[in-house]
Amino acid sequence: MYEWNDRLEQDYRRYVGDKWFQGLNARDRKGYQEARNQWQRAREVGNRFRDGMAFLRGQTPERGYEKEVRVKTDRGPRIQDVANREIREGSEYKSGRVDKEKTLPQLDKEERLIIQGWRLDWTTVEGARIDREVQDRVRELTAKYPDRFKIQEVSREQLRLALTVAKNLEKQRKKQEREHRQREKEKAQQRAIDERAVQRLTKSKQQVKTYELHRADRARKRLEHIREIVKARDRSEGFQAIQKFRDAADRGRTAGRAVPQQEERQRDEHQREVPTTPARAERERIIQLAKERAVREWRDEWLGLKPREQSGRHTQQERERQERETREREAADAAVHKARKAAAARLAVVREQEREAFERGQRLPMDGREIADLLAVTQPTPTELERARERPAPEMPRGRDKELGRERTRERDR
């Protein structure tokens, strides 16, 4: 039994048609397959003989030699086993029988190539069968073109050596092809890995960018909220300070009005009890004028309407106090700036840690330290607070101010 397939069936039918057209008998399927296998083995031996001899003779691709070179002639194309187009050299290797049906047309084309300037040589194996017509034609070409056509014969040992060399070359070629395929496969895998890494990196960058934008937006809103809280606290402190000042002013006004009334009542009672003489009345009048002037000066100084005369010593003390307060305020400002800088550095570290955690698919919670750092970054300095307190307070209607003053006076009198 022998193997058969669709391709062999098609080749066999083509073979039978050619034989029928030529008027010859065709082999059966088994004979056709045996002849086909024999021809394939002979072809493999011939190709190995060609490759081994070409290698031994130095006809390699590095030196410009190629296999199965097609050259045009007026008798049709000629395919040289090994040839160099640049120097116009060709070689034909025959490892087995040399029959006239195939070889004589080749020799005619070789002569055309010799006329075109080619140098050719043929190599045969010792003991191989060569038809007489072929031998005559070869001797004719050798005699006619001694410098451009040569034929040589190698021994069986040289044939075996060439076949061994060709077999090793074929193994090396297959090994190189496997290595090349493996390298291409590894390159393809590495390219796929790189592409996936680039895609992951791009996606990660987009996610990090989106996260950073959301985080920056949240931080901006948080800082705005903190600033609003600080501003509200400053406004509340400023309003409380103004309210204290107004309460003190109201108390001063009430006290300024109450003292003269009380003294007037005491004076009236004293006048009723003690008989009044002209000298005594004049003395009491002068004393009363001095008291009233002292009350007016104290009231004006309390209400800030008239500055008090200051001595040189008091002015020097006030200046020293102001300088001391300025130094203390500058030191406090420096401490606040230092705390801001340290808090900003810690916030930068926390931000980097959150970014790395986000890349790993995690989210770090906000702790008390981070909230304290955010408050420290937005904490105003004493100078800034002082400026906020110096802002003018909203004015109240004068009628309302007087009404509040009267209500406070009534409460004290009770």
PyMOL commands that set and color helices and strands:
alter all, ss='L'
color gray80, all
select helices_A, chain A and resi 6-22+29-56+61-63+100-115+132-144+156-273+278-303+312-359+368-377+382-389+398-413
alter helices_A, ss='H'
color red, helices_A
select strands_A, chain A and resi 66-71+78-84+89-93+119-125+149-154
alter strands_A, ss='S'
color yellow, strands_A
deselect
rebuild
show_as cartoon
